Amino acid sequence: MPLDKSALLDFLEEVDKELEAAITLVAVGGTALTLLDAKASTMDVDFTIPSNDHAVFKETLGRTPHGFKVHCWKDGTVFSQFLPDDYLMRSILVKKMEHIHLRALNPVDIVVTKIGRLDRRDIQDIETAIRKFKLRKSQIVKRAKKSSM
């Protein structure tokens, strides 16, 4: 079931109610594109989360009924790629809730991580991100060289 921005935020508001301390979530892939209004919806929910917040989020997620497919990686890892340490600083604040500081990967980082997996949906998302955010090949190449698999 596709999730639009409103459904994603509603879901995270429910998770936020269950948290007792502040955490940072960084949306990646289609989730990030949806939250940045570049894409109408996403098929699943994907985050990279600072290590110190990862276990708390996973535990809280387990206590919060949601019915969505949620993938979580740590510290700038997305699928099998590792973003440079500055991924968090370069990310974009989407919404600050009571406990969740929701961010989205920088569009260049979204493209770089999508290139790493590259299925049909990824190709569409790459094209969308390049158009929407007016990304240049040189930006993508430069950032990709700083990332690793």
Secondary structure, DSSP 4 states (H G I P E B T S, - for coil): --EEHHHHHHHHHHHHHH-SS-EEEEE-HHHHHHHTTSSSEESSEEEEE-HHHHHHHHHHHHHS-----EEEEETTEETTEE--TTHHHHSEEEEE-SSEEEEE--HHHHHHHHHHH--HHHHHHHHHHHHHHT--HHHHHHHHHH-B-
